[in-house]
Amino acid sequence: MTDNILQAGSEAIYMIAAMGWQMLWGLVFGFFLSAIVDVLVSKAELQKLMPDDSPKSIAKASLIGAASSSCSYAAVAIARSIFRKGGDFTAAMAFQFASTNLVIELGILLVVLMGWSFGAAEFIGGPLMIAIMVVLFKIFLKPRMVKAAKEQAEKGLKGQMEGHAEMSMEVHQGSWKKRLTSEKGWTSISHYFVMNWAMLCKDILIGLAISGTLGALVPAEFWQSLFFADDPVLSKIWGPIIGPLIAIASFTCSIGNVPLAAVLWNGGISFGGVVAFIFGDLIVIPILNIYRKYYGTGMGIFLLITFYIAMVLAAFGIEILFGVMGWIPETRNLDVTHAAFSLNYTTVLNALALILAGWLYLRYRRTGGPKMMRNMEKGGCHQHSQKT
């Protein structure tokens, strides 16, 4: 009995380490590209770009959200800041969706760990989910609900994510080439890079721990039974319905849920179920509690219901579209440990990624980054002053 427990524990630890190693270079380069975009794309006038819920405003909100990558908690805080400063509530929620589901590092990680079809599903399904959410808001969101949410949002809240929402480290002088090659620009890039790691590190570790443990300890028969894997019709219906519910229960969000998505796919959940599960990062229990604090209990419940419906319907749409196009993978034996700890392209890319990460971290420390991070944790980072 003891030997079996030790063996299972060893397998779980190995799977966690192997998935972390396989993900490393994708995370580093994804965060690096995201930091570049964060620095070069201005957020100072976001509320002016999202004055209403017209298709134009929603499109702008989605594009800017996709360009300003954030962890789920930071995205929620930024959306509240946009709403408080005069932006439209629906557009702010579209920004929030795009900021967590249409970002560079998520796409890279999905392709690296699960394959191109999952990355494509995320970037096609994300706009579809936003469109469905907008329609639901137009039908069911009443002005009195928005007014009550605005009154609640105006109340002061302090914390790291509120500091992040108010922070500005963009560089806008000169051409984009000059901005990208300037000392100030690279300083800002290093600060965003480290800040994003600091915010997402916990989610990533929790996601790896949960997925590694479940992957090693839960028998395949359990997953197949849970997802009705033997029924080709029922499994496609059930997958998108249960996907977000698993996300709620798992407490993992942002890119931290990708390793668990791989485990669920191996276990028999439908393709649409995987997509719905990844979309579910904005309705995990801690974030639902944040909605309650930001916008009130009534609006929190409204967001849970409408977000869930949008996730499920978008996942159904992706299941149908990718099935018709023949883009759904036929095999489910994703080997998340195949690239672990051997001399191959993953090792080379990880080495380069670690060199890049180390250089950016040293620049972050040399240019006042730790002080900025402390200000963020106090909720007081309204404007960042950089040293080069």
DRENDREN-631004 format. One record per residue (C-alpha): residue number from 0; x negated, z negated, y. Coordinates in steps of 0.2 Angstrom, whole numbers, plus 5000, padded with zeros to 4 digits. Last residue first. Layout:
<vextis>
+-----+------+------+------+
:   i :    X :    Z :    Y :
+-----+------+------+------+
: NUM :    X :    Z :    Y :
...
+-----+------+------+------+
</vextis>
This chain:
<vextis>
+-----+------+------+------+
:   i :    X :    Z :    Y :
+-----+------+------+------+
: 387 : 4915 : 5087 : 5270 :
: 386 : 4926 : 5072 : 5275 :
: 385 : 4945 : 5074 : 5274 :
: 384 : 4959 : 5064 : 5283 :
: 383 : 4974 : 5064 : 5273 :
: 382 : 4991 : 5061 : 5281 :
: 381 : 5006 : 5051 : 5275 :
: 380 : 4996 : 5041 : 5262 :
: 379 : 5004 : 5025 : 5264 :
: 378 : 5014 : 5022 : 5248 :
: 377 : 5002 : 5008 : 5243 :
: 376 : 4996 : 5018 : 5228 :
: 375 : 4993 : 5033 : 5239 :
: 374 : 4982 : 5023 : 5250 :
: 373 : 4972 : 5018 : 5235 :
: 372 : 4970 : 5036 : 5230 :
: 371 : 4964 : 5041 : 5248 :
: 370 : 4951 : 5028 : 5247 :
: 369 : 4945 : 5034 : 5230 :
: 368 : 4944 : 5052 : 5237 :
: 367 : 4933 : 5049 : 5251 :
: 366 : 4922 : 5064 : 5251 :
: 365 : 4908 : 5059 : 5238 :
: 364 : 4921 : 5053 : 5225 :
: 363 : 4930 : 5069 : 5225 :
: 362 : 4914 : 5079 : 5225 :
: 361 : 4908 : 5070 : 5210 :
: 360 : 4925 : 5073 : 5202 :
: 359 : 4925 : 5091 : 5205 :
: 358 : 4908 : 5093 : 5198 :
: 357 : 4913 : 5083 : 5182 :
: 356 : 4928 : 5093 : 5180 :
: 355 : 4919 : 5110 : 5181 :
: 354 : 4906 : 5104 : 5168 :
: 353 : 4919 : 5097 : 5157 :
: 352 : 4928 : 5114 : 5157 :
: 351 : 4913 : 5123 : 5153 :
: 350 : 4910 : 5112 : 5138 :
: 349 : 4928 : 5114 : 5133 :
: 348 : 4927 : 5133 : 5134 :
: 347 : 4912 : 5133 : 5123 :
: 346 : 4920 : 5121 : 5110 :
: 345 : 4936 : 5131 : 5110 :
: 344 : 4927 : 5147 : 5107 :
: 343 : 4919 : 5140 : 5091 :
: 342 : 4907 : 5126 : 5085 :
: 341 : 4919 : 5114 : 5076 :
: 340 : 4927 : 5098 : 5082 :
: 339 : 4945 : 5103 : 5081 :
: 338 : 4951 : 5121 : 5083 :
: 337 : 4962 : 5121 : 5067 :
: 336 : 4970 : 5104 : 5072 :
: 335 : 4986 : 5110 : 5079 :
: 334 : 4990 : 5120 : 5064 :
: 333 : 5006 : 5128 : 5068 :
: 332 : 5015 : 5131 : 5052 :
: 331 : 5032 : 5137 : 5058 :
: 330 : 5031 : 5156 : 5055 :
: 329 : 5043 : 5169 : 5060 :
: 328 : 5039 : 5168 : 5079 :
: 327 : 5053 : 5172 : 5090 :
: 326 : 5049 : 5188 : 5100 :
: 325 : 5061 : 5200 : 5090 :
: 324 : 5069 : 5206 : 5106 :
: 323 : 5086 : 5201 : 5100 :
: 322 : 5080 : 5184 : 5095 :
: 321 : 5071 : 5182 : 5111 :
: 320 : 5087 : 5185 : 5121 :
: 319 : 5098 : 5175 : 5110 :
: 318 : 5087 : 5159 : 5109 :
: 317 : 5083 : 5161 : 5128 :
: 316 : 5101 : 5161 : 5132 :
: 315 : 5104 : 5146 : 5121 :
: 314 : 5090 : 5137 : 5130 :
: 313 : 5097 : 5141 : 5147 :
: 312 : 5114 : 5134 : 5141 :
: 311 : 5106 : 5118 : 5135 :
: 310 : 5095 : 5115 : 5150 :
: 309 : 5109 : 5119 : 5162 :
: 308 : 5121 : 5107 : 5153 :
: 307 : 5108 : 5093 : 5153 :
: 306 : 5104 : 5095 : 5172 :
: 305 : 5123 : 5095 : 5176 :
: 304 : 5126 : 5079 : 5166 :
: 303 : 5110 : 5069 : 5171 :
: 302 : 5112 : 5075 : 5189 :
: 301 : 5130 : 5069 : 5190 :
: 300 : 5125 : 5052 : 5183 :
: 299 : 5111 : 5050 : 5196 :
: 298 : 5123 : 5055 : 5209 :
: 297 : 5135 : 5041 : 5205 :
: 296 : 5122 : 5028 : 5203 :
: 295 : 5114 : 5031 : 5220 :
: 294 : 5102 : 5045 : 5227 :
: 293 : 5084 : 5038 : 5226 :
: 292 : 5086 : 5022 : 5216 :
: 291 : 5098 : 5030 : 5203 :
: 290 : 5088 : 5046 : 5202 :
: 289 : 5073 : 5035 : 5199 :
: 288 : 5082 : 5027 : 5184 :
: 287 : 5085 : 5044 : 5177 :
: 286 : 5066 : 5047 : 5179 :
: 285 : 5062 : 5032 : 5168 :
: 284 : 5075 : 5038 : 5155 :
: 283 : 5069 : 5056 : 5153 :
: 282 : 5080 : 5068 : 5162 :
: 281 : 5067 : 5079 : 5171 :
: 280 : 5056 : 5081 : 5155 :
: 279 : 5071 : 5089 : 5146 :
: 278 : 5065 : 5107 : 5149 :
: 277 : 5052 : 5105 : 5136 :
: 276 : 5066 : 5099 : 5123 :
: 275 : 5077 : 5114 : 5128 :
: 274 : 5063 : 5126 : 5125 :
: 273 : 5059 : 5119 : 5108 :
: 272 : 5078 : 5119 : 5104 :
: 271 : 5079 : 5137 : 5109 :
: 270 : 5066 : 5141 : 5096 :
: 269 : 5076 : 5131 : 5083 :
: 268 : 5069 : 5114 : 5076 :
: 267 : 5061 : 5115 : 5059 :
: 266 : 5048 : 5102 : 5058 :
: 265 : 5034 : 5113 : 5063 :
: 264 : 5043 : 5117 : 5079 :
: 263 : 5046 : 5098 : 5082 :
: 262 : 5027 : 5094 : 5080 :
: 261 : 5023 : 5108 : 5092 :
: 260 : 5036 : 5101 : 5105 :
: 259 : 5027 : 5084 : 5102 :
: 258 : 5011 : 5092 : 5108 :
: 257 : 5020 : 5100 : 5123 :
: 256 : 5028 : 5084 : 5129 :
: 255 : 5014 : 5078 : 5140 :
: 254 : 5015 : 5093 : 5150 :
: 253 : 5029 : 5085 : 5161 :
: 252 : 5038 : 5071 : 5152 :
: 251 : 5037 : 5059 : 5138 :
: 250 : 5050 : 5045 : 5136 :
: 249 : 5053 : 5051 : 5118 :
: 248 : 5072 : 5046 : 5119 :
: 247 : 5076 : 5057 : 5134 :
: 246 : 5066 : 5071 : 5126 :
: 245 : 5075 : 5070 : 5110 :
: 244 : 5091 : 5071 : 5119 :
: 243 : 5084 : 5087 : 5128 :
: 242 : 5082 : 5095 : 5111 :
: 241 : 5098 : 5090 : 5103 :
: 240 : 5109 : 5102 : 5110 :
: 239 : 5097 : 5117 : 5111 :
: 238 : 5093 : 5114 : 5092 :
: 237 : 5111 : 5112 : 5086 :
: 236 : 5117 : 5130 : 5089 :
: 235 : 5102 : 5138 : 5082 :
: 234 : 5101 : 5126 : 5067 :
: 233 : 5120 : 5129 : 5064 :
: 232 : 5117 : 5148 : 5061 :
: 231 : 5101 : 5148 : 5051 :
: 230 : 5107 : 5133 : 5040 :
: 229 : 5092 : 5126 : 5030 :
: 228 : 5084 : 5119 : 5046 :
: 227 : 5099 : 5108 : 5050 :
: 226 : 5088 : 5100 : 5064 :
: 225 : 5089 : 5082 : 5057 :
: 224 : 5087 : 5087 : 5039 :
: 223 : 5072 : 5098 : 5042 :
: 222 : 5064 : 5084 : 5052 :
: 221 : 5067 : 5071 : 5039 :
: 220 : 5061 : 5083 : 5025 :
: 219 : 5045 : 5086 : 5034 :
: 218 : 5039 : 5068 : 5032 :
: 217 : 5036 : 5057 : 5047 :
: 216 : 5019 : 5049 : 5047 :
: 215 : 5006 : 5062 : 5053 :
: 214 : 5016 : 5073 : 5065 :
: 213 : 5026 : 5057 : 5071 :
: 212 : 5010 : 5048 : 5075 :
: 211 : 5001 : 5063 : 5083 :
: 210 : 5016 : 5068 : 5093 :
: 209 : 5019 : 5050 : 5100 :
: 208 : 5000 : 5047 : 5104 :
: 207 : 4998 : 5064 : 5111 :
: 206 : 5013 : 5062 : 5122 :
: 205 : 5008 : 5045 : 5128 :
: 204 : 4990 : 5051 : 5132 :
: 203 : 4997 : 5066 : 5142 :
: 202 : 5010 : 5055 : 5151 :
: 201 : 4996 : 5042 : 5156 :
: 200 : 4984 : 5056 : 5162 :
: 199 : 4997 : 5065 : 5172 :
: 198 : 4996 : 5055 : 5189 :
: 197 : 4977 : 5053 : 5188 :
: 196 : 4974 : 5070 : 5182 :
: 195 : 4984 : 5077 : 5197 :
: 194 : 4975 : 5066 : 5209 :
: 193 : 4958 : 5072 : 5202 :
: 192 : 4962 : 5090 : 5205 :
: 191 : 4971 : 5088 : 5221 :
: 190 : 4955 : 5079 : 5228 :
: 189 : 4943 : 5092 : 5221 :
: 188 : 4954 : 5106 : 5229 :
: 187 : 4954 : 5097 : 5246 :
: 186 : 4935 : 5096 : 5246 :
: 185 : 4934 : 5114 : 5241 :
: 184 : 4944 : 5119 : 5256 :
: 183 : 4935 : 5108 : 5268 :
: 182 : 4918 : 5116 : 5262 :
: 181 : 4925 : 5133 : 5265 :
: 180 : 4926 : 5146 : 5251 :
: 179 : 4945 : 5146 : 5248 :
: 178 : 4949 : 5145 : 5266 :
: 177 : 4938 : 5159 : 5270 :
: 176 : 4946 : 5170 : 5257 :
: 175 : 4963 : 5165 : 5262 :
: 174 : 4960 : 5171 : 5279 :
: 173 : 4957 : 5158 : 5293 :
: 172 : 4963 : 5140 : 5296 :
: 171 : 4977 : 5135 : 5284 :
: 170 : 4969 : 5121 : 5273 :
: 169 : 4982 : 5110 : 5264 :
: 168 : 4979 : 5091 : 5261 :
: 167 : 4996 : 5084 : 5266 :
: 166 : 5003 : 5069 : 5258 :
: 165 : 5021 : 5064 : 5261 :
: 164 : 5026 : 5067 : 5243 :
: 163 : 5010 : 5059 : 5236 :
: 162 : 5013 : 5043 : 5245 :
: 161 : 5031 : 5042 : 5238 :
: 160 : 5023 : 5045 : 5221 :
: 159 : 5011 : 5031 : 5223 :
: 158 : 5025 : 5018 : 5228 :
: 157 : 5036 : 5013 : 5242 :
: 156 : 5054 : 5016 : 5244 :
: 155 : 5063 : 5015 : 5261 :
: 154 : 5082 : 5019 : 5262 :
: 153 : 5085 : 5037 : 5268 :
: 152 : 5088 : 5043 : 5250 :
: 151 : 5104 : 5031 : 5249 :
: 150 : 5112 : 5039 : 5264 :
: 149 : 5108 : 5056 : 5259 :
: 148 : 5115 : 5053 : 5242 :
: 147 : 5131 : 5047 : 5250 :
: 146 : 5132 : 5063 : 5261 :
: 145 : 5128 : 5074 : 5246 :
: 144 : 5143 : 5066 : 5236 :
: 143 : 5154 : 5068 : 5251 :
: 142 : 5150 : 5086 : 5252 :
: 141 : 5156 : 5089 : 5234 :
: 140 : 5145 : 5095 : 5219 :
: 139 : 5156 : 5102 : 5205 :
: 138 : 5157 : 5121 : 5207 :
: 137 : 5143 : 5125 : 5218 :
: 136 : 5132 : 5112 : 5209 :
: 135 : 5136 : 5120 : 5192 :
: 134 : 5131 : 5138 : 5199 :
: 133 : 5115 : 5131 : 5206 :
: 132 : 5111 : 5123 : 5189 :
: 131 : 5114 : 5139 : 5180 :
: 130 : 5102 : 5148 : 5192 :
: 129 : 5089 : 5135 : 5189 :
: 128 : 5090 : 5136 : 5170 :
: 127 : 5089 : 5155 : 5171 :
: 126 : 5073 : 5153 : 5182 :
: 125 : 5065 : 5141 : 5170 :
: 124 : 5070 : 5151 : 5154 :
: 123 : 5059 : 5166 : 5158 :
: 122 : 5044 : 5156 : 5162 :
: 121 : 5047 : 5144 : 5148 :
: 120 : 5051 : 5157 : 5135 :
: 119 : 5035 : 5167 : 5140 :
: 118 : 5024 : 5152 : 5136 :
: 117 : 5033 : 5149 : 5120 :
: 116 : 5031 : 5167 : 5115 :
: 115 : 5012 : 5167 : 5119 :
: 114 : 5008 : 5154 : 5106 :
: 113 : 5010 : 5136 : 5102 :
: 112 : 4994 : 5126 : 5108 :
: 111 : 4985 : 5138 : 5119 :
: 110 : 5000 : 5148 : 5125 :
: 109 : 5010 : 5132 : 5128 :
: 108 : 4995 : 5124 : 5137 :
: 107 : 4992 : 5139 : 5148 :
: 106 : 5011 : 5140 : 5153 :
: 105 : 5011 : 5121 : 5157 :
: 104 : 4995 : 5122 : 5167 :
: 103 : 5001 : 5136 : 5178 :
: 102 : 5018 : 5129 : 5183 :
: 101 : 5036 : 5135 : 5180 :
: 100 : 5044 : 5120 : 5172 :
:  99 : 5038 : 5105 : 5183 :
:  98 : 5038 : 5111 : 5200 :
:  97 : 5052 : 5124 : 5196 :
:  96 : 5064 : 5111 : 5192 :
:  95 : 5060 : 5100 : 5207 :
:  94 : 5061 : 5115 : 5219 :
:  93 : 5078 : 5119 : 5212 :
:  92 : 5083 : 5101 : 5215 :
:  91 : 5077 : 5103 : 5233 :
:  90 : 5087 : 5119 : 5235 :
:  89 : 5103 : 5110 : 5229 :
:  88 : 5100 : 5096 : 5241 :
:  87 : 5097 : 5107 : 5256 :
:  86 : 5081 : 5102 : 5266 :
:  85 : 5083 : 5091 : 5282 :
:  84 : 5068 : 5079 : 5281 :
:  83 : 5077 : 5067 : 5268 :
:  82 : 5080 : 5082 : 5256 :
:  81 : 5062 : 5088 : 5256 :
:  80 : 5056 : 5070 : 5254 :
:  79 : 5068 : 5068 : 5239 :
:  78 : 5061 : 5084 : 5231 :
:  77 : 5043 : 5077 : 5234 :
:  76 : 5048 : 5061 : 5224 :
:  75 : 5055 : 5071 : 5210 :
:  74 : 5040 : 5082 : 5209 :
:  73 : 5029 : 5067 : 5209 :
:  72 : 5038 : 5059 : 5194 :
:  71 : 5038 : 5076 : 5184 :
:  70 : 5020 : 5079 : 5187 :
:  69 : 5016 : 5092 : 5200 :
:  68 : 5012 : 5110 : 5203 :
:  67 : 5015 : 5117 : 5220 :
:  66 : 5016 : 5136 : 5216 :
:  65 : 5031 : 5134 : 5205 :
:  64 : 5040 : 5124 : 5217 :
:  63 : 5036 : 5136 : 5231 :
:  62 : 5043 : 5150 : 5221 :
:  61 : 5058 : 5140 : 5216 :
:  60 : 5062 : 5134 : 5233 :
:  59 : 5060 : 5151 : 5240 :
:  58 : 5072 : 5159 : 5227 :
:  57 : 5084 : 5145 : 5231 :
:  56 : 5083 : 5148 : 5249 :
:  55 : 5086 : 5167 : 5247 :
:  54 : 5100 : 5164 : 5235 :
:  53 : 5109 : 5153 : 5247 :
:  52 : 5109 : 5134 : 5244 :
:  51 : 5105 : 5129 : 5262 :
:  50 : 5091 : 5125 : 5274 :
:  49 : 5076 : 5127 : 5261 :
:  48 : 5062 : 5135 : 5271 :
:  47 : 5064 : 5123 : 5285 :
:  46 : 5063 : 5108 : 5273 :
:  45 : 5046 : 5115 : 5266 :
:  44 : 5038 : 5116 : 5283 :
:  43 : 5023 : 5106 : 5279 :
:  42 : 5021 : 5111 : 5261 :
:  41 : 5008 : 5125 : 5265 :
:  40 : 5001 : 5135 : 5250 :
:  39 : 4982 : 5135 : 5250 :
:  38 : 4978 : 5118 : 5244 :
:  37 : 4991 : 5117 : 5231 :
:  36 : 4987 : 5134 : 5225 :
:  35 : 4968 : 5129 : 5222 :
:  34 : 4974 : 5113 : 5214 :
:  33 : 4985 : 5122 : 5202 :
:  32 : 4970 : 5133 : 5197 :
:  31 : 4960 : 5118 : 5193 :
:  30 : 4974 : 5109 : 5185 :
:  29 : 4976 : 5124 : 5173 :
:  28 : 4957 : 5125 : 5170 :
:  27 : 4956 : 5107 : 5165 :
:  26 : 4972 : 5107 : 5155 :
:  25 : 4968 : 5123 : 5146 :
:  24 : 4950 : 5117 : 5142 :
:  23 : 4956 : 5100 : 5135 :
:  22 : 4971 : 5106 : 5124 :
:  21 : 4961 : 5108 : 5108 :
:  20 : 4952 : 5092 : 5110 :
:  19 : 4968 : 5082 : 5114 :
:  18 : 4976 : 5090 : 5098 :
:  17 : 4961 : 5086 : 5087 :
:  16 : 4960 : 5068 : 5094 :
:  15 : 4979 : 5064 : 5091 :
:  14 : 4978 : 5073 : 5074 :
:  13 : 4963 : 5062 : 5069 :
:  12 : 4972 : 5046 : 5075 :
:  11 : 4987 : 5051 : 5065 :
:  10 : 4978 : 5055 : 5049 :
:   9 : 4968 : 5039 : 5050 :
:   8 : 4984 : 5029 : 5052 :
:   7 : 4991 : 5037 : 5037 :
:   6 : 4976 : 5034 : 5027 :
:   5 : 4976 : 5016 : 5033 :
:   4 : 4994 : 5013 : 5028 :
:   3 : 4991 : 5022 : 5011 :
:   2 : 4976 : 5011 : 5008 :
:   1 : 4986 : 4995 : 5012 :
:   0 : 5000 : 5000 : 5000 :
+-----+------+------+------+
</vextis>
